Amino acid sequence: MKKTIIYRLLIFFISIFQVIAQESVPGDSYPEFSCTEFRTTCGRNAVACGFSERERVQDAAHWENFYCGNP
């Protein structure tokens, strides 16, 4: 009985470590850092960068505020 529980726990932890190891391998699963050119509402050219579309949109909002003074 004790050996069965120990083996099951061991298999459980090994499976968790395999999942963690697979997720930590660099490759296509990681988003790529990229930049996008855009034009602000006040007519200036700017570049927004980030690892995801959400980060690039947030960066664009910061540049919009910096160049145009929009809140």
mmCIF file of the N, C-alpha and C atoms, coordinates in Angstrom:
data_MODEL
# 
_entry.id   MODEL 
# 
loop_
_atom_site.group_PDB 
_atom_site.id 
_atom_site.type_symbol 
_atom_site.label_atom_id 
_atom_site.label_alt_id 
_atom_site.label_comp_id 
_atom_site.label_asym_id 
_atom_site.label_entity_id 
_atom_site.label_seq_id 
_atom_site.pdbx_PDB_ins_code 
_atom_site.Cartn_x 
_atom_site.Cartn_y 
_atom_site.Cartn_z 
_atom_site.occupancy 
_atom_site.B_iso_or_equiv 
_atom_site.pdbx_formal_charge 
_atom_site.auth_seq_id 
_atom_site.auth_comp_id 
_atom_site.auth_asym_id 
_atom_site.auth_atom_id 
_atom_site.pdbx_PDB_model_num 
ATOM 1   N N  . MET A 1 1  ? 0.829  -1.196 0.000   1.00 0.00 ? 1  MET A N  1 
ATOM 2   C CA . MET A 1 1  ? 0.000  0.000  0.000   1.00 0.00 ? 1  MET A CA 1 
ATOM 3   C C  . MET A 1 1  ? 0.871  1.257  0.000   1.00 0.00 ? 1  MET A C  1 
ATOM 4   N N  . LYS A 1 2  ? 1.867  1.286  0.893   1.00 0.00 ? 2  LYS A N  1 
ATOM 5   C CA . LYS A 1 2  ? 2.737  2.467  0.961   1.00 0.00 ? 2  LYS A CA 1 
ATOM 6   C C  . LYS A 1 2  ? 3.527  2.635  -0.329  1.00 0.00 ? 2  LYS A C  1 
ATOM 7   N N  . LYS A 1 3  ? 3.992  1.508  -0.892  1.00 0.00 ? 3  LYS A N  1 
ATOM 8   C CA . LYS A 1 3  ? 4.771  1.594  -2.127  1.00 0.00 ? 3  LYS A CA 1 
ATOM 9   C C  . LYS A 1 3  ? 3.912  2.133  -3.270  1.00 0.00 ? 3  LYS A C  1 
ATOM 10  N N  . THR A 1 4  ? 2.664  1.730  -3.317  1.00 0.00 ? 4  THR A N  1 
ATOM 11  C CA . THR A 1 4  ? 1.765  2.198  -4.366  1.00 0.00 ? 4  THR A CA 1 
ATOM 12  C C  . THR A 1 4  ? 1.560  3.704  -4.271  1.00 0.00 ? 4  THR A C  1 
ATOM 13  N N  . ILE A 1 5  ? 1.362  4.203  -3.078  1.00 0.00 ? 5  ILE A N  1 
ATOM 14  C CA . ILE A 1 5  ? 1.178  5.643  -2.884  1.00 0.00 ? 5  ILE A CA 1 
ATOM 15  C C  . ILE A 1 5  ? 2.445  6.395  -3.258  1.00 0.00 ? 5  ILE A C  1 
ATOM 16  N N  . ILE A 1 6  ? 3.580  5.872  -2.843  1.00 0.00 ? 6  ILE A N  1 
ATOM 17  C CA . ILE A 1 6  ? 4.861  6.522  -3.161  1.00 0.00 ? 6  ILE A CA 1 
ATOM 18  C C  . ILE A 1 6  ? 5.087  6.533  -4.670  1.00 0.00 ? 6  ILE A C  1 
ATOM 19  N N  . TYR A 1 7  ? 4.815  5.418  -5.344  1.00 0.00 ? 7  TYR A N  1 
ATOM 20  C CA . TYR A 1 7  ? 4.983  5.362  -6.796  1.00 0.00 ? 7  TYR A CA 1 
ATOM 21  C C  . TYR A 1 7  ? 4.047  6.338  -7.504  1.00 0.00 ? 7  TYR A C  1 
ATOM 22  N N  . ARG A 1 8  ? 2.812  6.411  -7.048  1.00 0.00 ? 8  ARG A N  1 
ATOM 23  C CA . ARG A 1 8  ? 1.863  7.340  -7.665  1.00 0.00 ? 8  ARG A CA 1 
ATOM 24  C C  . ARG A 1 8  ? 2.300  8.787  -7.469  1.00 0.00 ? 8  ARG A C  1 
ATOM 25  N N  . LEU A 1 9  ? 2.768  9.105  -6.271  1.00 0.00 ? 9  LEU A N  1 
ATOM 26  C CA . LEU A 1 9  ? 3.272  10.461 -6.027  1.00 0.00 ? 9  LEU A CA 1 
ATOM 27  C C  . LEU A 1 9  ? 4.490  10.756 -6.892  1.00 0.00 ? 9  LEU A C  1 
ATOM 28  N N  . LEU A 1 10 ? 5.373  9.781  -7.008  1.00 0.00 ? 10 LEU A N  1 
ATOM 29  C CA . LEU A 1 10 ? 6.571  9.955  -7.828  1.00 0.00 ? 10 LEU A CA 1 
ATOM 30  C C  . LEU A 1 10 ? 6.191  10.194 -9.292  1.00 0.00 ? 10 LEU A C  1 
ATOM 31  N N  . ILE A 1 11 ? 5.269  9.402  -9.809  1.00 0.00 ? 11 ILE A N  1 
ATOM 32  C CA . ILE A 1 11 ? 4.815  9.579  -11.193 1.00 0.00 ? 11 ILE A CA 1 
ATOM 33  C C  . ILE A 1 11 ? 4.142  10.940 -11.365 1.00 0.00 ? 11 ILE A C  1 
ATOM 34  N N  . PHE A 1 12 ? 3.363  11.362 -10.388 1.00 0.00 ? 12 PHE A N  1 
ATOM 35  C CA . PHE A 1 12 ? 2.704  12.665 -10.439 1.00 0.00 ? 12 PHE A CA 1 
ATOM 36  C C  . PHE A 1 12 ? 3.728  13.791 -10.535 1.00 0.00 ? 12 PHE A C  1 
ATOM 37  N N  . PHE A 1 13 ? 4.753  13.754 -9.663  1.00 0.00 ? 13 PHE A N  1 
ATOM 38  C CA . PHE A 1 13 ? 5.760  14.817 -9.679  1.00 0.00 ? 13 PHE A CA 1 
ATOM 39  C C  . PHE A 1 13 ? 6.590  14.791 -10.956 1.00 0.00 ? 13 PHE A C  1 
ATOM 40  N N  . ILE A 1 14 ? 6.889  13.612 -11.453 1.00 0.00 ? 14 ILE A N  1 
ATOM 41  C CA . ILE A 1 14 ? 7.642  13.523 -12.709 1.00 0.00 ? 14 ILE A CA 1 
ATOM 42  C C  . ILE A 1 14 ? 6.828  14.119 -13.855 1.00 0.00 ? 14 ILE A C  1 
ATOM 43  N N  . SER A 1 15 ? 5.532  13.842 -13.889 1.00 0.00 ? 15 SER A N  1 
ATOM 44  C CA . SER A 1 15 ? 4.704  14.396 -14.967 1.00 0.00 ? 15 SER A CA 1 
ATOM 45  C C  . SER A 1 15 ? 4.625  15.917 -14.878 1.00 0.00 ? 15 SER A C  1 
ATOM 46  N N  . ILE A 1 16 ? 4.564  16.457 -13.664 1.00 0.00 ? 16 ILE A N  1 
ATOM 47  C CA . ILE A 1 16 ? 4.557  17.914 -13.497 1.00 0.00 ? 16 ILE A CA 1 
ATOM 48  C C  . ILE A 1 16 ? 5.874  18.511 -13.984 1.00 0.00 ? 16 ILE A C  1 
ATOM 49  N N  . PHE A 1 17 ? 7.003  17.890 -13.628 1.00 0.00 ? 17 PHE A N  1 
ATOM 50  C CA . PHE A 1 17 ? 8.300  18.408 -14.058 1.00 0.00 ? 17 PHE A CA 1 
ATOM 51  C C  . PHE A 1 17 ? 8.456  18.322 -15.572 1.00 0.00 ? 17 PHE A C  1 
ATOM 52  N N  . GLN A 1 18 ? 7.876  17.300 -16.198 1.00 0.00 ? 18 GLN A N  1 
ATOM 53  C CA . GLN A 1 18 ? 7.944  17.205 -17.656 1.00 0.00 ? 18 GLN A CA 1 
ATOM 54  C C  . GLN A 1 18 ? 7.190  18.354 -18.311 1.00 0.00 ? 18 GLN A C  1 
ATOM 55  N N  . VAL A 1 19 ? 6.037  18.689 -17.784 1.00 0.00 ? 19 VAL A N  1 
ATOM 56  C CA . VAL A 1 19 ? 5.256  19.800 -18.331 1.00 0.00 ? 19 VAL A CA 1 
ATOM 57  C C  . VAL A 1 19 ? 6.010  21.106 -18.159 1.00 0.00 ? 19 VAL A C  1 
ATOM 58  N N  . ILE A 1 20 ? 6.581  21.324 -16.980 1.00 0.00 ? 20 ILE A N  1 
ATOM 59  C CA . ILE A 1 20 ? 7.351  22.545 -16.725 1.00 0.00 ? 20 ILE A CA 1 
ATOM 60  C C  . ILE A 1 20 ? 8.556  22.615 -17.652 1.00 0.00 ? 20 ILE A C  1 
ATOM 61  N N  . ALA A 1 21 ? 9.242  21.497 -17.836 1.00 0.00 ? 21 ALA A N  1 
ATOM 62  C CA . ALA A 1 21 ? 10.418 21.474 -18.707 1.00 0.00 ? 21 ALA A CA 1 
ATOM 63  C C  . ALA A 1 21 ? 10.036 21.765 -20.151 1.00 0.00 ? 21 ALA A C  1 
ATOM 64  N N  . GLN A 1 22 ? 8.911  21.242 -20.612 1.00 0.00 ? 22 GLN A N  1 
ATOM 65  C CA . GLN A 1 22 ? 8.482  21.498 -21.983 1.00 0.00 ? 22 GLN A CA 1 
ATOM 66  C C  . GLN A 1 22 ? 8.115  22.959 -22.185 1.00 0.00 ? 22 GLN A C  1 
ATOM 67  N N  . GLU A 1 23 ? 7.515  23.571 -21.183 1.00 0.00 ? 23 GLU A N  1 
ATOM 68  C CA . GLU A 1 23 ? 7.120  24.971 -21.309 1.00 0.00 ? 23 GLU A CA 1 
ATOM 69  C C  . GLU A 1 23 ? 8.309  25.908 -21.222 1.00 0.00 ? 23 GLU A C  1 
ATOM 70  N N  . SER A 1 24 ? 9.410  25.481 -20.604 1.00 0.00 ? 24 SER A N  1 
ATOM 71  C CA . SER A 1 24 ? 10.545 26.373 -20.421 1.00 0.00 ? 24 SER A CA 1 
ATOM 72  C C  . SER A 1 24 ? 11.561 26.285 -21.552 1.00 0.00 ? 24 SER A C  1 
ATOM 73  N N  . VAL A 1 25 ? 11.331 25.419 -22.531 1.00 0.00 ? 25 VAL A N  1 
ATOM 74  C CA . VAL A 1 25 ? 12.242 25.302 -23.664 1.00 0.00 ? 25 VAL A CA 1 
ATOM 75  C C  . VAL A 1 25 ? 11.958 26.436 -24.635 1.00 0.00 ? 25 VAL A C  1 
ATOM 76  N N  . PRO A 1 26 ? 12.987 27.244 -24.967 1.00 0.00 ? 26 PRO A N  1 
ATOM 77  C CA . PRO A 1 26 ? 12.761 28.331 -25.914 1.00 0.00 ? 26 PRO A CA 1 
ATOM 78  C C  . PRO A 1 26 ? 12.357 27.782 -27.277 1.00 0.00 ? 26 PRO A C  1 
ATOM 79  N N  . GLY A 1 27 ? 11.522 28.499 -27.940 1.00 0.00 ? 27 GLY A N  1 
ATOM 80  C CA . GLY A 1 27 ? 11.083 28.062 -29.258 1.00 0.00 ? 27 GLY A CA 1 
ATOM 81  C C  . GLY A 1 27 ? 9.911  28.886 -29.727 1.00 0.00 ? 27 GLY A C  1 
ATOM 82  N N  . ASP A 1 28 ? 9.074  28.271 -30.501 1.00 0.00 ? 28 ASP A N  1 
ATOM 83  C CA . ASP A 1 28 ? 7.939  28.976 -31.084 1.00 0.00 ? 28 ASP A CA 1 
ATOM 84  C C  . ASP A 1 28 ? 6.886  29.366 -30.063 1.00 0.00 ? 28 ASP A C  1 
ATOM 85  N N  . SER A 1 29 ? 6.937  28.768 -28.876 1.00 0.00 ? 29 SER A N  1 
ATOM 86  C CA . SER A 1 29 ? 5.901  29.060 -27.889 1.00 0.00 ? 29 SER A CA 1 
ATOM 87  C C  . SER A 1 29 ? 6.069  30.451 -27.279 1.00 0.00 ? 29 SER A C  1 
ATOM 88  N N  . TYR A 1 30 ? 7.264  31.016 -27.391 1.00 0.00 ? 30 TYR A N  1 
ATOM 89  C CA . TYR A 1 30 ? 7.492  32.345 -26.837 1.00 0.00 ? 30 TYR A CA 1 
ATOM 90  C C  . TYR A 1 30 ? 7.113  33.405 -27.863 1.00 0.00 ? 30 TYR A C  1 
ATOM 91  N N  . PRO A 1 31 ? 6.398  34.438 -27.442 1.00 0.00 ? 31 PRO A N  1 
ATOM 92  C CA . PRO A 1 31 ? 6.062  35.497 -28.395 1.00 0.00 ? 31 PRO A CA 1 
ATOM 93  C C  . PRO A 1 31 ? 7.318  36.259 -28.809 1.00 0.00 ? 31 PRO A C  1 
ATOM 94  N N  . GLU A 1 32 ? 7.316  36.715 -30.015 1.00 0.00 ? 32 GLU A N  1 
ATOM 95  C CA . GLU A 1 32 ? 8.471  37.424 -30.541 1.00 0.00 ? 32 GLU A CA 1 
ATOM 96  C C  . GLU A 1 32 ? 8.329  38.920 -30.293 1.00 0.00 ? 32 GLU A C  1 
ATOM 97  N N  . PHE A 1 33 ? 9.411  39.555 -29.883 1.00 0.00 ? 33 PHE A N  1 
ATOM 98  C CA . PHE A 1 33 ? 9.412  41.001 -29.689 1.00 0.00 ? 33 PHE A CA 1 
ATOM 99  C C  . PHE A 1 33 ? 9.388  41.653 -31.058 1.00 0.00 ? 33 PHE A C  1 
ATOM 100 N N  . SER A 1 34 ? 8.462  42.561 -31.263 1.00 0.00 ? 34 SER A N  1 
ATOM 101 C CA . SER A 1 34 ? 8.384  43.238 -32.554 1.00 0.00 ? 34 SER A CA 1 
ATOM 102 C C  . SER A 1 34 ? 7.906  44.667 -32.373 1.00 0.00 ? 34 SER A C  1 
ATOM 103 N N  . CYS A 1 35 ? 8.109  45.440 -33.411 1.00 0.00 ? 35 CYS A N  1 
ATOM 104 C CA . CYS A 1 35 ? 7.717  46.850 -33.395 1.00 0.00 ? 35 CYS A CA 1 
ATOM 105 C C  . CYS A 1 35 ? 6.816  47.143 -34.592 1.00 0.00 ? 35 CYS A C  1 
ATOM 106 N N  . THR A 1 36 ? 5.942  48.107 -34.409 1.00 0.00 ? 36 THR A N  1 
ATOM 107 C CA . THR A 1 36 ? 5.007  48.516 -35.451 1.00 0.00 ? 36 THR A CA 1 
ATOM 108 C C  . THR A 1 36 ? 5.041  50.030 -35.579 1.00 0.00 ? 36 THR A C  1 
ATOM 109 N N  . GLU A 1 37 ? 5.207  50.500 -36.808 1.00 0.00 ? 37 GLU A N  1 
ATOM 110 C CA . GLU A 1 37 ? 5.155  51.946 -37.040 1.00 0.00 ? 37 GLU A CA 1 
ATOM 111 C C  . GLU A 1 37 ? 3.704  52.391 -37.075 1.00 0.00 ? 37 GLU A C  1 
ATOM 112 N N  . PHE A 1 38 ? 3.449  53.578 -36.565 1.00 0.00 ? 38 PHE A N  1 
ATOM 113 C CA . PHE A 1 38 ? 2.095  54.128 -36.623 1.00 0.00 ? 38 PHE A CA 1 
ATOM 114 C C  . PHE A 1 38 ? 2.175  55.642 -36.645 1.00 0.00 ? 38 PHE A C  1 
ATOM 115 N N  . ARG A 1 39 ? 1.065  56.266 -36.947 1.00 0.00 ? 39 ARG A N  1 
ATOM 116 C CA . ARG A 1 39 ? 0.973  57.726 -36.991 1.00 0.00 ? 39 ARG A CA 1 
ATOM 117 C C  . ARG A 1 39 ? 0.050  58.174 -35.865 1.00 0.00 ? 39 ARG A C  1 
ATOM 118 N N  . THR A 1 40 ? 0.515  59.131 -35.075 1.00 0.00 ? 40 THR A N  1 
ATOM 119 C CA . THR A 1 40 ? -0.288 59.627 -33.958 1.00 0.00 ? 40 THR A CA 1 
ATOM 120 C C  . THR A 1 40 ? -1.420 60.508 -34.476 1.00 0.00 ? 40 THR A C  1 
ATOM 121 N N  . THR A 1 41 ? -2.363 60.819 -33.601 1.00 0.00 ? 41 THR A N  1 
ATOM 122 C CA . THR A 1 41 ? -3.499 61.655 -34.006 1.00 0.00 ? 41 THR A CA 1 
ATOM 123 C C  . THR A 1 41 ? -3.074 63.084 -34.311 1.00 0.00 ? 41 THR A C  1 
ATOM 124 N N  . CYS A 1 42 ? -1.901 63.496 -33.809 1.00 0.00 ? 42 CYS A N  1 
ATOM 125 C CA . CYS A 1 42 ? -1.423 64.846 -34.111 1.00 0.00 ? 42 CYS A CA 1 
ATOM 126 C C  . CYS A 1 42 ? -0.430 64.850 -35.278 1.00 0.00 ? 42 CYS A C  1 
ATOM 127 N N  . GLY A 1 43 ? -0.335 63.716 -36.015 1.00 0.00 ? 43 GLY A N  1 
ATOM 128 C CA . GLY A 1 43 ? 0.430  63.689 -37.248 1.00 0.00 ? 43 GLY A CA 1 
ATOM 129 C C  . GLY A 1 43 ? 1.883  63.286 -37.151 1.00 0.00 ? 43 GLY A C  1 
ATOM 130 N N  . ARG A 1 44 ? 2.350  62.833 -36.018 1.00 0.00 ? 44 ARG A N  1 
ATOM 131 C CA . ARG A 1 44 ? 3.752  62.428 -35.885 1.00 0.00 ? 44 ARG A CA 1 
ATOM 132 C C  . ARG A 1 44 ? 3.892  60.934 -36.106 1.00 0.00 ? 44 ARG A C  1 
ATOM 133 N N  . ASN A 1 45 ? 5.019  60.541 -36.659 1.00 0.00 ? 45 ASN A N  1 
ATOM 134 C CA . ASN A 1 45 ? 5.326  59.123 -36.825 1.00 0.00 ? 45 ASN A CA 1 
ATOM 135 C C  . ASN A 1 45 ? 5.943  58.602 -35.533 1.00 0.00 ? 45 ASN A C  1 
ATOM 136 N N  . ALA A 1 46 ? 5.592  57.386 -35.166 1.00 0.00 ? 46 ALA A N  1 
ATOM 137 C CA . ALA A 1 46 ? 6.125  56.777 -33.948 1.00 0.00 ? 46 ALA A CA 1 
ATOM 138 C C  . ALA A 1 46 ? 6.228  55.272 -34.154 1.00 0.00 ? 46 ALA A C  1 
ATOM 139 N N  . VAL A 1 47 ? 6.905  54.623 -33.225 1.00 0.00 ? 47 VAL A N  1 
ATOM 140 C CA . VAL A 1 47 ? 7.072  53.171 -33.266 1.00 0.00 ? 47 VAL A CA 1 
ATOM 141 C C  . VAL A 1 47 ? 6.644  52.608 -31.920 1.00 0.00 ? 47 VAL A C  1 
ATOM 142 N N  . ALA A 1 48 ? 5.760  51.624 -31.956 1.00 0.00 ? 48 ALA A N  1 
ATOM 143 C CA . ALA A 1 48 ? 5.304  50.940 -30.744 1.00 0.00 ? 48 ALA A CA 1 
ATOM 144 C C  . ALA A 1 48 ? 5.895  49.537 -30.739 1.00 0.00 ? 48 ALA A C  1 
ATOM 145 N N  . CYS A 1 49 ? 6.488  49.139 -29.618 1.00 0.00 ? 49 CYS A N  1 
ATOM 146 C CA . CYS A 1 49 ? 7.146  47.838 -29.519 1.00 0.00 ? 49 CYS A CA 1 
ATOM 147 C C  . CYS A 1 49 ? 6.586  47.033 -28.354 1.00 0.00 ? 49 CYS A C  1 
ATOM 148 N N  . GLY A 1 50 ? 6.707  45.711 -28.466 1.00 0.00 ? 50 GLY A N  1 
ATOM 149 C CA . GLY A 1 50 ? 6.286  44.835 -27.385 1.00 0.00 ? 50 GLY A CA 1 
ATOM 150 C C  . GLY A 1 50 ? 6.287  43.382 -27.818 1.00 0.00 ? 50 GLY A C  1 
ATOM 151 N N  . PHE A 1 51 ? 6.063  42.498 -26.840 1.00 0.00 ? 51 PHE A N  1 
ATOM 152 C CA . PHE A 1 51 ? 6.030  41.065 -27.117 1.00 0.00 ? 51 PHE A CA 1 
ATOM 153 C C  . PHE A 1 51 ? 4.661  40.613 -27.612 1.00 0.00 ? 51 PHE A C  1 
ATOM 154 N N  . SER A 1 52 ? 3.625  41.367 -27.309 1.00 0.00 ? 52 SER A N  1 
ATOM 155 C CA . SER A 1 52 ? 2.275  40.989 -27.728 1.00 0.00 ? 52 SER A CA 1 
ATOM 156 C C  . SER A 1 52 ? 1.583  42.207 -28.325 1.00 0.00 ? 52 SER A C  1 
ATOM 157 N N  . GLU A 1 53 ? 0.471  41.956 -28.976 1.00 0.00 ? 53 GLU A N  1 
ATOM 158 C CA . GLU A 1 53 ? -0.309 43.053 -29.553 1.00 0.00 ? 53 GLU A CA 1 
ATOM 159 C C  . GLU A 1 53 ? -0.767 44.008 -28.460 1.00 0.00 ? 53 GLU A C  1 
ATOM 160 N N  . ARG A 1 54 ? -1.143 43.464 -27.314 1.00 0.00 ? 54 ARG A N  1 
ATOM 161 C CA . ARG A 1 54 ? -1.590 44.295 -26.192 1.00 0.00 ? 54 ARG A CA 1 
ATOM 162 C C  . ARG A 1 54 ? -0.477 45.230 -25.713 1.00 0.00 ? 54 ARG A C  1 
ATOM 163 N N  . GLU A 1 55 ? 0.756  44.717 -25.631 1.00 0.00 ? 55 GLU A N  1 
ATOM 164 C CA . GLU A 1 55 ? 1.882  45.566 -25.220 1.00 0.00 ? 55 GLU A CA 1 
ATOM 165 C C  . GLU A 1 55 ? 2.161  46.652 -26.247 1.00 0.00 ? 55 GLU A C  1 
ATOM 166 N N  . ARG A 1 56 ? 2.033  46.315 -27.534 1.00 0.00 ? 56 ARG A N  1 
ATOM 167 C CA . ARG A 1 56 ? 2.276  47.317 -28.576 1.00 0.00 ? 56 ARG A CA 1 
ATOM 168 C C  . ARG A 1 56 ? 1.205  48.400 -28.549 1.00 0.00 ? 56 ARG A C  1 
ATOM 169 N N  . VAL A 1 57 ? -0.044 48.025 -28.296 1.00 0.00 ? 57 VAL A N  1 
ATOM 170 C CA . VAL A 1 57 ? -1.120 49.019 -28.190 1.00 0.00 ? 57 VAL A CA 1 
ATOM 171 C C  . VAL A 1 57 ? -0.877 49.931 -26.994 1.00 0.00 ? 57 VAL A C  1 
ATOM 172 N N  . GLN A 1 58 ? -0.435 49.352 -25.884 1.00 0.00 ? 58 GLN A N  1 
ATOM 173 C CA . GLN A 1 58 ? -0.147 50.150 -24.690 1.00 0.00 ? 58 GLN A CA 1 
ATOM 174 C C  . GLN A 1 58 ? 1.023  51.096 -24.948 1.00 0.00 ? 58 GLN A C  1 
ATOM 175 N N  . ASP A 1 59 ? 2.054  50.617 -25.639 1.00 0.00 ? 59 ASP A N  1 
ATOM 176 C CA . ASP A 1 59 ? 3.196  51.460 -25.967 1.00 0.00 ? 59 ASP A CA 1 
ATOM 177 C C  . ASP A 1 59 ? 2.771  52.589 -26.905 1.00 0.00 ? 59 ASP A C  1 
ATOM 178 N N  . ALA A 1 60 ? 1.897  52.284 -27.859 1.00 0.00 ? 60 ALA A N  1 
ATOM 179 C CA . ALA A 1 60 ? 1.396  53.315 -28.774 1.00 0.00 ? 60 ALA A CA 1 
ATOM 180 C C  . ALA A 1 60 ? 0.628  54.387 -28.010 1.00 0.00 ? 60 ALA A C  1 
ATOM 181 N N  . ALA A 1 61 ? -0.138 53.978 -27.016 1.00 0.00 ? 61 ALA A N  1 
ATOM 182 C CA . ALA A 1 61 ? -0.877 54.950 -26.203 1.00 0.00 ? 61 ALA A CA 1 
ATOM 183 C C  . ALA A 1 61 ? 0.077  55.861 -25.439 1.00 0.00 ? 61 ALA A C  1 
ATOM 184 N N  . HIS A 1 62 ? 1.178  55.304 -24.963 1.00 0.00 ? 62 HIS A N  1 
ATOM 185 C CA . HIS A 1 62 ? 2.167  56.135 -24.260 1.00 0.00 ? 62 HIS A CA 1 
ATOM 186 C C  . HIS A 1 62 ? 2.800  57.152 -25.206 1.00 0.00 ? 62 HIS A C  1 
ATOM 187 N N  . TRP A 1 63 ? 3.146  56.705 -26.430 1.00 0.00 ? 63 TRP A N  1 
ATOM 188 C CA . TRP A 1 63 ? 3.732  57.636 -27.393 1.00 0.00 ? 63 TRP A CA 1 
ATOM 189 C C  . TRP A 1 63 ? 2.724  58.691 -27.817 1.00 0.00 ? 63 TRP A C  1 
ATOM 190 N N  . GLU A 1 64 ? 1.470  58.304 -27.961 1.00 0.00 ? 64 GLU A N  1 
ATOM 191 C CA . GLU A 1 64 ? 0.409  59.260 -28.298 1.00 0.00 ? 64 GLU A CA 1 
ATOM 192 C C  . GLU A 1 64 ? 0.339  60.345 -27.230 1.00 0.00 ? 64 GLU A C  1 
ATOM 193 N N  . ASN A 1 65 ? 0.381  59.940 -25.984 1.00 0.00 ? 65 ASN A N  1 
ATOM 194 C CA . ASN A 1 65 ? 0.338  60.890 -24.873 1.00 0.00 ? 65 ASN A CA 1 
ATOM 195 C C  . ASN A 1 65 ? 1.588  61.766 -24.861 1.00 0.00 ? 65 ASN A C  1 
ATOM 196 N N  . PHE A 1 66 ? 2.750  61.184 -25.134 1.00 0.00 ? 66 PHE A N  1 
ATOM 197 C CA . PHE A 1 66 ? 4.009  61.923 -25.118 1.00 0.00 ? 66 PHE A CA 1 
ATOM 198 C C  . PHE A 1 66 ? 4.036  62.986 -26.220 1.00 0.00 ? 66 PHE A C  1 
ATOM 199 N N  . TYR A 1 67 ? 3.679  62.593 -27.448 1.00 0.00 ? 67 TYR A N  1 
ATOM 200 C CA . TYR A 1 67 ? 3.758  63.517 -28.578 1.00 0.00 ? 67 TYR A CA 1 
ATOM 201 C C  . TYR A 1 67 ? 2.596  64.500 -28.641 1.00 0.00 ? 67 TYR A C  1 
ATOM 202 N N  . CYS A 1 68 ? 1.406  64.044 -28.350 1.00 0.00 ? 68 CYS A N  1 
ATOM 203 C CA . CYS A 1 68 ? 0.213  64.864 -28.581 1.00 0.00 ? 68 CYS A CA 1 
ATOM 204 C C  . CYS A 1 68 ? -0.385 65.444 -27.305 1.00 0.00 ? 68 CYS A C  1 
ATOM 205 N N  . GLY A 1 69 ? 0.041  64.961 -26.156 1.00 0.00 ? 69 GLY A N  1 
ATOM 206 C CA . GLY A 1 69 ? -0.487 65.480 -24.899 1.00 0.00 ? 69 GLY A CA 1 
ATOM 207 C C  . GLY A 1 69 ? -1.889 65.022 -24.587 1.00 0.00 ? 69 GLY A C  1 
ATOM 208 N N  . ASN A 1 70 ? -2.337 63.950 -25.230 1.00 0.00 ? 70 ASN A N  1 
ATOM 209 C CA . ASN A 1 70 ? -3.674 63.422 -24.945 1.00 0.00 ? 70 ASN A CA 1 
ATOM 210 C C  . ASN A 1 70 ? -3.630 62.591 -23.666 1.00 0.00 ? 70 ASN A C  1 
ATOM 211 N N  . PRO A 1 71 ? -4.637 62.726 -22.822 1.00 0.00 ? 71 PRO A N  1 
ATOM 212 C CA . PRO A 1 71 ? -4.634 61.919 -21.582 1.00 0.00 ? 71 PRO A CA 1 
ATOM 213 C C  . PRO A 1 71 ? -4.939 60.464 -21.835 1.00 0.00 ? 71 PRO A C  1 
# 
